[in-house]
Amino acid sequence: MGGALLAGWLDRGMSAAKIHVVEPAPVAQRGIAVVRDFAALPKSLAPDAIVFAVKPQALDDIAPAYRPFAEAGAVTLSIAAGKTIAVFERHLGKSAAIVRTMPNTPAAVRRGITVACANPRVSAAQRAICQGLLEAVGEVAWVEDEALLDPVTAVSGSGPAYVFLLIECLADAGVAAGLSHELAQRLARATVIGSGELARLSDEDAVQLRKNVTSPGGTTAAALEVLMGQDGLAELMKRAVAAATRRSRELAG
């Protein structure tokens, strides 16, 4: 996800000279200053923003070193899954301006959506900085209640996996109905991709788009009778999102 953000910033015209990356593993530089640890950063560096794109389990060892930047006024933007604002305040100080976010993997193709939550120390200017950084990989929404990031995680953070499962199941159902594996896979992928693009470009909501495809007494109506039945897709999705929300809360502690 950090790599997707970085590529998005560069593609939107951000100067590589304005970016410093701390990354222990070798990376393609694209003119960016890359160092292996915090101590190698220029001593005069005074960033406007610190972006934490790290594995959650590594955060406790990494974050404290950045406290001087936070105390000097840099806003902290985190995409570390499950790490709460309180965790960053413990590492960076109670006066730190912190924005916690939940992006999703379509950010890799600039079609992501990220939901962000700011603590009270984040100024309007800092919020605008974070908005611009996140928009490099897709849409951005804000919530005031940090607890909402748990259902956000369940819907959009985990959501791409549900869509990929839909492709998988639709293709398998096509094979069961007699199609070749290759054709069923192609039909399922193209149908989901095309439907998503139609939903993106249409002014109509999903309910109306569904109705547009459904002729009374037709094939789609027959299928929807199953999918929209008492134990159908809607009920399964509610249970799935509820399970993911519970797990997100458990992981956040």
MODELLER restraints for C-alpha pairs under 7 A, 6 or more apart:
rsr = mdl.restraints
at = mdl.atoms
rsr.add(forms.Gaussian(group=physical.xy_distance, feature=features.Distance(at['CA:1:A'], at['CA:53:A']), mean=7.00, stdev=0.5))
rsr.add(forms.Gaussian(group=physical.xy_distance, feature=features.Distance(at['CA:2:A'], at['CA:53:A']), mean=5.14, stdev=0.5))
rsr.add(forms.Gaussian(group=physical.xy_distance, feature=features.Distance(at['CA:4:A'], at['CA:107:A']), mean=6.40, stdev=0.5))
rsr.add(forms.Gaussian(group=physical.xy_distance, feature=features.Distance(at['CA:4:A'], at['CA:108:A']), mean=5.10, stdev=0.5))
rsr.add(forms.Gaussian(group=physical.xy_distance, feature=features.Distance(at['CA:5:A'], at['CA:136:A']), mean=6.63, stdev=0.5))
rsr.add(forms.Gaussian(group=physical.xy_distance, feature=features.Distance(at['CA:5:A'], at['CA:137:A']), mean=6.24, stdev=0.5))
rsr.add(forms.Gaussian(group=physical.xy_distance, feature=features.Distance(at['CA:8:A'], at['CA:136:A']), mean=4.77, stdev=0.5))
rsr.add(forms.Gaussian(group=physical.xy_distance, feature=features.Distance(at['CA:8:A'], at['CA:137:A']), mean=5.77, stdev=0.5))
rsr.add(forms.Gaussian(group=physical.xy_distance, feature=features.Distance(at['CA:9:A'], at['CA:133:A']), mean=6.87, stdev=0.5))
rsr.add(forms.Gaussian(group=physical.xy_distance, feature=features.Distance(at['CA:9:A'], at['CA:136:A']), mean=5.76, stdev=0.5))
rsr.add(forms.Gaussian(group=physical.xy_distance, feature=features.Distance(at['CA:10:A'], at['CA:16:A']), mean=6.89, stdev=0.5))
rsr.add(forms.Gaussian(group=physical.xy_distance, feature=features.Distance(at['CA:12:A'], at['CA:136:A']), mean=6.82, stdev=0.5))
rsr.add(forms.Gaussian(group=physical.xy_distance, feature=features.Distance(at['CA:16:A'], at['CA:31:A']), mean=5.78, stdev=0.5))
rsr.add(forms.Gaussian(group=physical.xy_distance, feature=features.Distance(at['CA:16:A'], at['CA:32:A']), mean=5.01, stdev=0.5))
rsr.add(forms.Gaussian(group=physical.xy_distance, feature=features.Distance(at['CA:17:A'], at['CA:32:A']), mean=6.31, stdev=0.5))
rsr.add(forms.Gaussian(group=physical.xy_distance, feature=features.Distance(at['CA:19:A'], at['CA:32:A']), mean=6.17, stdev=0.5))
rsr.add(forms.Gaussian(group=physical.xy_distance, feature=features.Distance(at['CA:19:A'], at['CA:33:A']), mean=6.85, stdev=0.5))
rsr.add(forms.Gaussian(group=physical.xy_distance, feature=features.Distance(at['CA:20:A'], at['CA:32:A']), mean=6.42, stdev=0.5))
rsr.add(forms.Gaussian(group=physical.xy_distance, feature=features.Distance(at['CA:20:A'], at['CA:33:A']), mean=5.10, stdev=0.5))
rsr.add(forms.Gaussian(group=physical.xy_distance, feature=features.Distance(at['CA:20:A'], at['CA:34:A']), mean=6.04, stdev=0.5))
rsr.add(forms.Gaussian(group=physical.xy_distance, feature=features.Distance(at['CA:21:A'], at['CA:33:A']), mean=6.26, stdev=0.5))
rsr.add(forms.Gaussian(group=physical.xy_distance, feature=features.Distance(at['CA:21:A'], at['CA:34:A']), mean=4.73, stdev=0.5))
rsr.add(forms.Gaussian(group=physical.xy_distance, feature=features.Distance(at['CA:21:A'], at['CA:35:A']), mean=6.32, stdev=0.5))
rsr.add(forms.Gaussian(group=physical.xy_distance, feature=features.Distance(at['CA:22:A'], at['CA:34:A']), mean=5.85, stdev=0.5))
rsr.add(forms.Gaussian(group=physical.xy_distance, feature=features.Distance(at['CA:22:A'], at['CA:35:A']), mean=5.01, stdev=0.5))
rsr.add(forms.Gaussian(group=physical.xy_distance, feature=features.Distance(at['CA:22:A'], at['CA:36:A']), mean=5.56, stdev=0.5))
rsr.add(forms.Gaussian(group=physical.xy_distance, feature=features.Distance(at['CA:22:A'], at['CA:37:A']), mean=5.61, stdev=0.5))
rsr.add(forms.Gaussian(group=physical.xy_distance, feature=features.Distance(at['CA:22:A'], at['CA:38:A']), mean=6.38, stdev=0.5))
rsr.add(forms.Gaussian(group=physical.xy_distance, feature=features.Distance(at['CA:23:A'], at['CA:34:A']), mean=6.76, stdev=0.5))
rsr.add(forms.Gaussian(group=physical.xy_distance, feature=features.Distance(at['CA:23:A'], at['CA:35:A']), mean=6.21, stdev=0.5))
rsr.add(forms.Gaussian(group=physical.xy_distance, feature=features.Distance(at['CA:23:A'], at['CA:36:A']), mean=5.07, stdev=0.5))
rsr.add(forms.Gaussian(group=physical.xy_distance, feature=features.Distance(at['CA:23:A'], at['CA:37:A']), mean=6.75, stdev=0.5))
rsr.add(forms.Gaussian(group=physical.xy_distance, feature=features.Distance(at['CA:24:A'], at['CA:36:A']), mean=4.34, stdev=0.5))
rsr.add(forms.Gaussian(group=physical.xy_distance, feature=features.Distance(at['CA:24:A'], at['CA:37:A']), mean=6.56, stdev=0.5))
rsr.add(forms.Gaussian(group=physical.xy_distance, feature=features.Distance(at['CA:35:A'], at['CA:41:A']), mean=6.77, stdev=0.5))
rsr.add(forms.Gaussian(group=physical.xy_distance, feature=features.Distance(at['CA:46:A'], at['CA:69:A']), mean=6.77, stdev=0.5))
rsr.add(forms.Gaussian(group=physical.xy_distance, feature=features.Distance(at['CA:47:A'], at['CA:74:A']), mean=5.93, stdev=0.5))
rsr.add(forms.Gaussian(group=physical.xy_distance, feature=features.Distance(at['CA:48:A'], at['CA:74:A']), mean=4.65, stdev=0.5))
rsr.add(forms.Gaussian(group=physical.xy_distance, feature=features.Distance(at['CA:48:A'], at['CA:75:A']), mean=6.37, stdev=0.5))
rsr.add(forms.Gaussian(group=physical.xy_distance, feature=features.Distance(at['CA:49:A'], at['CA:74:A']), mean=4.90, stdev=0.5))
rsr.add(forms.Gaussian(group=physical.xy_distance, feature=features.Distance(at['CA:49:A'], at['CA:75:A']), mean=4.71, stdev=0.5))
rsr.add(forms.Gaussian(group=physical.xy_distance, feature=features.Distance(at['CA:49:A'], at['CA:76:A']), mean=5.77, stdev=0.5))
rsr.add(forms.Gaussian(group=physical.xy_distance, feature=features.Distance(at['CA:49:A'], at['CA:77:A']), mean=6.97, stdev=0.5))
rsr.add(forms.Gaussian(group=physical.xy_distance, feature=features.Distance(at['CA:50:A'], at['CA:74:A']), mean=6.58, stdev=0.5))
rsr.add(forms.Gaussian(group=physical.xy_distance, feature=features.Distance(at['CA:50:A'], at['CA:75:A']), mean=6.22, stdev=0.5))
rsr.add(forms.Gaussian(group=physical.xy_distance, feature=features.Distance(at['CA:50:A'], at['CA:76:A']), mean=4.81, stdev=0.5))
rsr.add(forms.Gaussian(group=physical.xy_distance, feature=features.Distance(at['CA:50:A'], at['CA:77:A']), mean=6.01, stdev=0.5))
rsr.add(forms.Gaussian(group=physical.xy_distance, feature=features.Distance(at['CA:51:A'], at['CA:76:A']), mean=6.04, stdev=0.5))
rsr.add(forms.Gaussian(group=physical.xy_distance, feature=features.Distance(at['CA:51:A'], at['CA:77:A']), mean=4.73, stdev=0.5))
rsr.add(forms.Gaussian(group=physical.xy_distance, feature=features.Distance(at['CA:51:A'], at['CA:78:A']), mean=5.79, stdev=0.5))
rsr.add(forms.Gaussian(group=physical.xy_distance, feature=features.Distance(at['CA:52:A'], at['CA:77:A']), mean=6.24, stdev=0.5))
rsr.add(forms.Gaussian(group=physical.xy_distance, feature=features.Distance(at['CA:52:A'], at['CA:78:A']), mean=4.76, stdev=0.5))
rsr.add(forms.Gaussian(group=physical.xy_distance, feature=features.Distance(at['CA:52:A'], at['CA:79:A']), mean=6.16, stdev=0.5))
rsr.add(forms.Gaussian(group=physical.xy_distance, feature=features.Distance(at['CA:52:A'], at['CA:80:A']), mean=6.54, stdev=0.5))
rsr.add(forms.Gaussian(group=physical.xy_distance, feature=features.Distance(at['CA:53:A'], at['CA:78:A']), mean=6.53, stdev=0.5))
rsr.add(forms.Gaussian(group=physical.xy_distance, feature=features.Distance(at['CA:53:A'], at['CA:79:A']), mean=5.45, stdev=0.5))
rsr.add(forms.Gaussian(group=physical.xy_distance, feature=features.Distance(at['CA:53:A'], at['CA:80:A']), mean=5.86, stdev=0.5))
rsr.add(forms.Gaussian(group=physical.xy_distance, feature=features.Distance(at['CA:54:A'], at['CA:80:A']), mean=5.80, stdev=0.5))
rsr.add(forms.Gaussian(group=physical.xy_distance, feature=features.Distance(at['CA:55:A'], at['CA:80:A']), mean=6.28, stdev=0.5))
rsr.add(forms.Gaussian(group=physical.xy_distance, feature=features.Distance(at['CA:56:A'], at['CA:80:A']), mean=5.33, stdev=0.5))
rsr.add(forms.Gaussian(group=physical.xy_distance, feature=features.Distance(at['CA:56:A'], at['CA:81:A']), mean=6.09, stdev=0.5))
rsr.add(forms.Gaussian(group=physical.xy_distance, feature=features.Distance(at['CA:56:A'], at['CA:83:A']), mean=6.62, stdev=0.5))
rsr.add(forms.Gaussian(group=physical.xy_distance, feature=features.Distance(at['CA:63:A'], at['CA:91:A']), mean=6.15, stdev=0.5))
rsr.add(forms.Gaussian(group=physical.xy_distance, feature=features.Distance(at['CA:64:A'], at['CA:91:A']), mean=5.01, stdev=0.5))
rsr.add(forms.Gaussian(group=physical.xy_distance, feature=features.Distance(at['CA:64:A'], at['CA:92:A']), mean=6.13, stdev=0.5))
rsr.add(forms.Gaussian(group=physical.xy_distance, feature=features.Distance(at['CA:66:A'], at['CA:92:A']), mean=7.00, stdev=0.5))
rsr.add(forms.Gaussian(group=physical.xy_distance, feature=features.Distance(at['CA:67:A'], at['CA:91:A']), mean=6.97, stdev=0.5))
rsr.add(forms.Gaussian(group=physical.xy_distance, feature=features.Distance(at['CA:67:A'], at['CA:92:A']), mean=4.48, stdev=0.5))
rsr.add(forms.Gaussian(group=physical.xy_distance, feature=features.Distance(at['CA:70:A'], at['CA:92:A']), mean=6.30, stdev=0.5))
rsr.add(forms.Gaussian(group=physical.xy_distance, feature=features.Distance(at['CA:70:A'], at['CA:96:A']), mean=5.46, stdev=0.5))
rsr.add(forms.Gaussian(group=physical.xy_distance, feature=features.Distance(at['CA:71:A'], at['CA:96:A']), mean=6.35, stdev=0.5))
rsr.add(forms.Gaussian(group=physical.xy_distance, feature=features.Distance(at['CA:75:A'], at['CA:97:A']), mean=4.96, stdev=0.5))
rsr.add(forms.Gaussian(group=physical.xy_distance, feature=features.Distance(at['CA:75:A'], at['CA:98:A']), mean=5.85, stdev=0.5))
rsr.add(forms.Gaussian(group=physical.xy_distance, feature=features.Distance(at['CA:75:A'], at['CA:126:A']), mean=6.30, stdev=0.5))
rsr.add(forms.Gaussian(group=physical.xy_distance, feature=features.Distance(at['CA:76:A'], at['CA:97:A']), mean=6.12, stdev=0.5))
rsr.add(forms.Gaussian(group=physical.xy_distance, feature=features.Distance(at['CA:76:A'], at['CA:98:A']), mean=4.68, stdev=0.5))
rsr.add(forms.Gaussian(group=physical.xy_distance, feature=features.Distance(at['CA:76:A'], at['CA:99:A']), mean=5.99, stdev=0.5))
rsr.add(forms.Gaussian(group=physical.xy_distance, feature=features.Distance(at['CA:77:A'], at['CA:98:A']), mean=6.15, stdev=0.5))
rsr.add(forms.Gaussian(group=physical.xy_distance, feature=features.Distance(at['CA:77:A'], at['CA:99:A']), mean=4.85, stdev=0.5))
rsr.add(forms.Gaussian(group=physical.xy_distance, feature=features.Distance(at['CA:77:A'], at['CA:100:A']), mean=6.06, stdev=0.5))
rsr.add(forms.Gaussian(group=physical.xy_distance, feature=features.Distance(at['CA:77:A'], at['CA:130:A']), mean=6.93, stdev=0.5))
rsr.add(forms.Gaussian(group=physical.xy_distance, feature=features.Distance(at['CA:78:A'], at['CA:99:A']), mean=6.25, stdev=0.5))
rsr.add(forms.Gaussian(group=physical.xy_distance, feature=features.Distance(at['CA:78:A'], at['CA:100:A']), mean=4.94, stdev=0.5))
rsr.add(forms.Gaussian(group=physical.xy_distance, feature=features.Distance(at['CA:78:A'], at['CA:101:A']), mean=5.93, stdev=0.5))
rsr.add(forms.Gaussian(group=physical.xy_distance, feature=features.Distance(at['CA:79:A'], at['CA:100:A']), mean=6.53, stdev=0.5))
rsr.add(forms.Gaussian(group=physical.xy_distance, feature=features.Distance(at['CA:79:A'], at['CA:101:A']), mean=5.27, stdev=0.5))
rsr.add(forms.Gaussian(group=physical.xy_distance, feature=features.Distance(at['CA:79:A'], at['CA:102:A']), mean=6.11, stdev=0.5))
rsr.add(forms.Gaussian(group=physical.xy_distance, feature=features.Distance(at['CA:82:A'], at['CA:248:A']), mean=6.85, stdev=0.5))
rsr.add(forms.Gaussian(group=physical.xy_distance, feature=features.Distance(at['CA:82:A'], at['CA:251:A']), mean=6.14, stdev=0.5))
rsr.add(forms.Gaussian(group=physical.xy_distance, feature=features.Distance(at['CA:82:A'], at['CA:252:A']), mean=4.75, stdev=0.5))
rsr.add(forms.Gaussian(group=physical.xy_distance, feature=features.Distance(at['CA:83:A'], at['CA:252:A']), mean=6.16, stdev=0.5))
rsr.add(forms.Gaussian(group=physical.xy_distance, feature=features.Distance(at['CA:84:A'], at['CA:252:A']), mean=6.74, stdev=0.5))
rsr.add(forms.Gaussian(group=physical.xy_distance, feature=features.Distance(at['CA:85:A'], at['CA:98:A']), mean=6.62, stdev=0.5))
rsr.add(forms.Gaussian(group=physical.xy_distance, feature=features.Distance(at['CA:85:A'], at['CA:100:A']), mean=6.32, stdev=0.5))
rsr.add(forms.Gaussian(group=physical.xy_distance, feature=features.Distance(at['CA:89:A'], at['CA:96:A']), mean=6.40, stdev=0.5))
rsr.add(forms.Gaussian(group=physical.xy_distance, feature=features.Distance(at['CA:95:A'], at['CA:121:A']), mean=6.69, stdev=0.5))
rsr.add(forms.Gaussian(group=physical.xy_distance, feature=features.Distance(at['CA:96:A'], at['CA:121:A']), mean=6.60, stdev=0.5))
rsr.add(forms.Gaussian(group=physical.xy_distance, feature=features.Distance(at['CA:97:A'], at['CA:119:A']), mean=6.51, stdev=0.5))
rsr.add(forms.Gaussian(group=physical.xy_distance, feature=features.Distance(at['CA:97:A'], at['CA:121:A']), mean=4.71, stdev=0.5))
rsr.add(forms.Gaussian(group=physical.xy_distance, feature=features.Distance(at['CA:97:A'], at['CA:122:A']), mean=4.67, stdev=0.5))
rsr.add(forms.Gaussian(group=physical.xy_distance, feature=features.Distance(at['CA:98:A'], at['CA:118:A']), mean=5.86, stdev=0.5))
rsr.add(forms.Gaussian(group=physical.xy_distance, feature=features.Distance(at['CA:98:A'], at['CA:119:A']), mean=5.69, stdev=0.5))
rsr.add(forms.Gaussian(group=physical.xy_distance, feature=features.Distance(at['CA:98:A'], at['CA:122:A']), mean=6.43, stdev=0.5))
rsr.add(forms.Gaussian(group=physical.xy_distance, feature=features.Distance(at['CA:99:A'], at['CA:116:A']), mean=6.49, stdev=0.5))
rsr.add(forms.Gaussian(group=physical.xy_distance, feature=features.Distance(at['CA:99:A'], at['CA:117:A']), mean=5.55, stdev=0.5))
rsr.add(forms.Gaussian(group=physical.xy_distance, feature=features.Distance(at['CA:99:A'], at['CA:118:A']), mean=4.32, stdev=0.5))
rsr.add(forms.Gaussian(group=physical.xy_distance, feature=features.Distance(at['CA:99:A'], at['CA:119:A']), mean=6.51, stdev=0.5))
rsr.add(forms.Gaussian(group=physical.xy_distance, feature=features.Distance(at['CA:100:A'], at['CA:116:A']), mean=5.68, stdev=0.5))
rsr.add(forms.Gaussian(group=physical.xy_distance, feature=features.Distance(at['CA:100:A'], at['CA:117:A']), mean=5.34, stdev=0.5))
rsr.add(forms.Gaussian(group=physical.xy_distance, feature=features.Distance(at['CA:100:A'], at['CA:118:A']), mean=6.40, stdev=0.5))
rsr.add(forms.Gaussian(group=physical.xy_distance, feature=features.Distance(at['CA:101:A'], at['CA:114:A']), mean=6.51, stdev=0.5))
rsr.add(forms.Gaussian(group=physical.xy_distance, feature=features.Distance(at['CA:101:A'], at['CA:115:A']), mean=5.54, stdev=0.5))
rsr.add(forms.Gaussian(group=physical.xy_distance, feature=features.Distance(at['CA:101:A'], at['CA:116:A']), mean=4.23, stdev=0.5))
rsr.add(forms.Gaussian(group=physical.xy_distance, feature=features.Distance(at['CA:101:A'], at['CA:117:A']), mean=6.30, stdev=0.5))
rsr.add(forms.Gaussian(group=physical.xy_distance, feature=features.Distance(at['CA:102:A'], at['CA:114:A']), mean=5.41, stdev=0.5))
rsr.add(forms.Gaussian(group=physical.xy_distance, feature=features.Distance(at['CA:102:A'], at['CA:115:A']), mean=5.29, stdev=0.5))
rsr.add(forms.Gaussian(group=physical.xy_distance, feature=features.Distance(at['CA:102:A'], at['CA:116:A']), mean=6.50, stdev=0.5))
rsr.add(forms.Gaussian(group=physical.xy_distance, feature=features.Distance(at['CA:102:A'], at['CA:149:A']), mean=6.97, stdev=0.5))
rsr.add(forms.Gaussian(group=physical.xy_distance, feature=features.Distance(at['CA:102:A'], at['CA:153:A']), mean=6.51, stdev=0.5))
rsr.add(forms.Gaussian(group=physical.xy_distance, feature=features.Distance(at['CA:102:A'], at['CA:157:A']), mean=6.54, stdev=0.5))
rsr.add(forms.Gaussian(group=physical.xy_distance, feature=features.Distance(at['CA:103:A'], at['CA:112:A']), mean=6.82, stdev=0.5))
rsr.add(forms.Gaussian(group=physical.xy_distance, feature=features.Distance(at['CA:103:A'], at['CA:113:A']), mean=5.85, stdev=0.5))
rsr.add(forms.Gaussian(group=physical.xy_distance, feature=features.Distance(at['CA:103:A'], at['CA:114:A']), mean=3.99, stdev=0.5))
rsr.add(forms.Gaussian(group=physical.xy_distance, feature=features.Distance(at['CA:103:A'], at['CA:115:A']), mean=6.46, stdev=0.5))
rsr.add(forms.Gaussian(group=physical.xy_distance, feature=features.Distance(at['CA:103:A'], at['CA:157:A']), mean=6.25, stdev=0.5))
rsr.add(forms.Gaussian(group=physical.xy_distance, feature=features.Distance(at['CA:104:A'], at['CA:112:A']), mean=5.66, stdev=0.5))
rsr.add(forms.Gaussian(group=physical.xy_distance, feature=features.Distance(at['CA:104:A'], at['CA:113:A']), mean=6.21, stdev=0.5))
rsr.add(forms.Gaussian(group=physical.xy_distance, feature=features.Distance(at['CA:104:A'], at['CA:114:A']), mean=6.61, stdev=0.5))
rsr.add(forms.Gaussian(group=physical.xy_distance, feature=features.Distance(at['CA:104:A'], at['CA:156:A']), mean=6.41, stdev=0.5))
rsr.add(forms.Gaussian(group=physical.xy_distance, feature=features.Distance(at['CA:104:A'], at['CA:157:A']), mean=4.82, stdev=0.5))
rsr.add(forms.Gaussian(group=physical.xy_distance, feature=features.Distance(at['CA:105:A'], at['CA:112:A']), mean=6.43, stdev=0.5))
rsr.add(forms.Gaussian(group=physical.xy_distance, feature=features.Distance(at['CA:106:A'], at['CA:112:A']), mean=4.36, stdev=0.5))
rsr.add(forms.Gaussian(group=physical.xy_distance, feature=features.Distance(at['CA:107:A'], at['CA:137:A']), mean=4.80, stdev=0.5))
rsr.add(forms.Gaussian(group=physical.xy_distance, feature=features.Distance(at['CA:107:A'], at['CA:138:A']), mean=6.21, stdev=0.5))
rsr.add(forms.Gaussian(group=physical.xy_distance, feature=features.Distance(at['CA:110:A'], at['CA:137:A']), mean=4.19, stdev=0.5))
rsr.add(forms.Gaussian(group=physical.xy_distance, feature=features.Distance(at['CA:110:A'], at['CA:138:A']), mean=5.07, stdev=0.5))
rsr.add(forms.Gaussian(group=physical.xy_distance, feature=features.Distance(at['CA:111:A'], at['CA:137:A']), mean=6.39, stdev=0.5))
rsr.add(forms.Gaussian(group=physical.xy_distance, feature=features.Distance(at['CA:111:A'], at['CA:138:A']), mean=4.91, stdev=0.5))
rsr.add(forms.Gaussian(group=physical.xy_distance, feature=features.Distance(at['CA:112:A'], at['CA:137:A']), mean=5.87, stdev=0.5))
rsr.add(forms.Gaussian(group=physical.xy_distance, feature=features.Distance(at['CA:112:A'], at['CA:138:A']), mean=4.55, stdev=0.5))
rsr.add(forms.Gaussian(group=physical.xy_distance, feature=features.Distance(at['CA:112:A'], at['CA:139:A']), mean=6.26, stdev=0.5))
rsr.add(forms.Gaussian(group=physical.xy_distance, feature=features.Distance(at['CA:113:A'], at['CA:138:A']), mean=5.40, stdev=0.5))
rsr.add(forms.Gaussian(group=physical.xy_distance, feature=features.Distance(at['CA:113:A'], at['CA:139:A']), mean=4.55, stdev=0.5))
rsr.add(forms.Gaussian(group=physical.xy_distance, feature=features.Distance(at['CA:113:A'], at['CA:140:A']), mean=5.67, stdev=0.5))
rsr.add(forms.Gaussian(group=physical.xy_distance, feature=features.Distance(at['CA:114:A'], at['CA:139:A']), mean=6.29, stdev=0.5))
rsr.add(forms.Gaussian(group=physical.xy_distance, feature=features.Distance(at['CA:114:A'], at['CA:140:A']), mean=4.90, stdev=0.5))
rsr.add(forms.Gaussian(group=physical.xy_distance, feature=features.Distance(at['CA:114:A'], at['CA:141:A']), mean=6.32, stdev=0.5))
rsr.add(forms.Gaussian(group=physical.xy_distance, feature=features.Distance(at['CA:115:A'], at['CA:140:A']), mean=5.80, stdev=0.5))
rsr.add(forms.Gaussian(group=physical.xy_distance, feature=features.Distance(at['CA:115:A'], at['CA:141:A']), mean=4.72, stdev=0.5))
rsr.add(forms.Gaussian(group=physical.xy_distance, feature=features.Distance(at['CA:115:A'], at['CA:142:A']), mean=5.42, stdev=0.5))
rsr.add(forms.Gaussian(group=physical.xy_distance, feature=features.Distance(at['CA:116:A'], at['CA:141:A']), mean=6.28, stdev=0.5))
rsr.add(forms.Gaussian(group=physical.xy_distance, feature=features.Distance(at['CA:116:A'], at['CA:142:A']), mean=4.76, stdev=0.5))
rsr.add(forms.Gaussian(group=physical.xy_distance, feature=features.Distance(at['CA:116:A'], at['CA:143:A']), mean=6.26, stdev=0.5))
rsr.add(forms.Gaussian(group=physical.xy_distance, feature=features.Distance(at['CA:117:A'], at['CA:142:A']), mean=5.82, stdev=0.5))
rsr.add(forms.Gaussian(group=physical.xy_distance, feature=features.Distance(at['CA:117:A'], at['CA:143:A']), mean=5.33, stdev=0.5))
rsr.add(forms.Gaussian(group=physical.xy_distance, feature=features.Distance(at['CA:117:A'], at['CA:144:A']), mean=5.88, stdev=0.5))
rsr.add(forms.Gaussian(group=physical.xy_distance, feature=features.Distance(at['CA:117:A'], at['CA:146:A']), mean=5.96, stdev=0.5))
rsr.add(forms.Gaussian(group=physical.xy_distance, feature=features.Distance(at['CA:131:A'], at['CA:140:A']), mean=6.90, stdev=0.5))
rsr.add(forms.Gaussian(group=physical.xy_distance, feature=features.Distance(at['CA:134:A'], at['CA:140:A']), mean=6.65, stdev=0.5))
rsr.add(forms.Gaussian(group=physical.xy_distance, feature=features.Distance(at['CA:150:A'], at['CA:245:A']), mean=5.17, stdev=0.5))
rsr.add(forms.Gaussian(group=physical.xy_distance, feature=features.Distance(at['CA:150:A'], at['CA:248:A']), mean=5.44, stdev=0.5))
rsr.add(forms.Gaussian(group=physical.xy_distance, feature=features.Distance(at['CA:150:A'], at['CA:249:A']), mean=6.18, stdev=0.5))
rsr.add(forms.Gaussian(group=physical.xy_distance, feature=features.Distance(at['CA:151:A'], at['CA:245:A']), mean=4.99, stdev=0.5))
rsr.add(forms.Gaussian(group=physical.xy_distance, feature=features.Distance(at['CA:154:A'], at['CA:241:A']), mean=5.19, stdev=0.5))
rsr.add(forms.Gaussian(group=physical.xy_distance, feature=features.Distance(at['CA:154:A'], at['CA:244:A']), mean=4.93, stdev=0.5))
rsr.add(forms.Gaussian(group=physical.xy_distance, feature=features.Distance(at['CA:154:A'], at['CA:245:A']), mean=5.27, stdev=0.5))
rsr.add(forms.Gaussian(group=physical.xy_distance, feature=features.Distance(at['CA:155:A'], at['CA:241:A']), mean=6.31, stdev=0.5))
rsr.add(forms.Gaussian(group=physical.xy_distance, feature=features.Distance(at['CA:167:A'], at['CA:188:A']), mean=5.32, stdev=0.5))
rsr.add(forms.Gaussian(group=physical.xy_distance, feature=features.Distance(at['CA:167:A'], at['CA:189:A']), mean=5.92, stdev=0.5))
rsr.add(forms.Gaussian(group=physical.xy_distance, feature=features.Distance(at['CA:167:A'], at['CA:192:A']), mean=6.98, stdev=0.5))
rsr.add(forms.Gaussian(group=physical.xy_distance, feature=features.Distance(at['CA:170:A'], at['CA:188:A']), mean=5.87, stdev=0.5))
rsr.add(forms.Gaussian(group=physical.xy_distance, feature=features.Distance(at['CA:171:A'], at['CA:184:A']), mean=4.73, stdev=0.5))
rsr.add(forms.Gaussian(group=physical.xy_distance, feature=features.Distance(at['CA:171:A'], at['CA:185:A']), mean=5.01, stdev=0.5))
rsr.add(forms.Gaussian(group=physical.xy_distance, feature=features.Distance(at['CA:171:A'], at['CA:188:A']), mean=5.41, stdev=0.5))
rsr.add(forms.Gaussian(group=physical.xy_distance, feature=features.Distance(at['CA:174:A'], at['CA:184:A']), mean=5.37, stdev=0.5))
rsr.add(forms.Gaussian(group=physical.xy_distance, feature=features.Distance(at['CA:175:A'], at['CA:181:A']), mean=5.76, stdev=0.5))
rsr.add(forms.Gaussian(group=physical.xy_distance, feature=features.Distance(at['CA:175:A'], at['CA:184:A']), mean=6.14, stdev=0.5))
rsr.add(forms.Gaussian(group=physical.xy_distance, feature=features.Distance(at['CA:199:A'], at['CA:206:A']), mean=6.95, stdev=0.5))
rsr.add(forms.Gaussian(group=physical.xy_distance, feature=features.Distance(at['CA:214:A'], at['CA:220:A']), mean=5.40, stdev=0.5))
rsr.add(forms.Gaussian(group=physical.xy_distance, feature=features.Distance(at['CA:214:A'], at['CA:221:A']), mean=5.73, stdev=0.5))
rsr.add(forms.Gaussian(group=physical.xy_distance, feature=features.Distance(at['CA:215:A'], at['CA:221:A']), mean=6.57, stdev=0.5))
rsr.add(forms.Gaussian(group=physical.xy_distance, feature=features.Distance(at['CA:226:A'], at['CA:232:A']), mean=6.49, stdev=0.5))
rsr.add(forms.Gaussian(group=physical.xy_distance, feature=features.Distance(at['CA:227:A'], at['CA:233:A']), mean=5.29, stdev=0.5))
rsr.add(forms.Gaussian(group=physical.xy_distance, feature=features.Distance(at['CA:228:A'], at['CA:234:A']), mean=6.63, stdev=0.5))
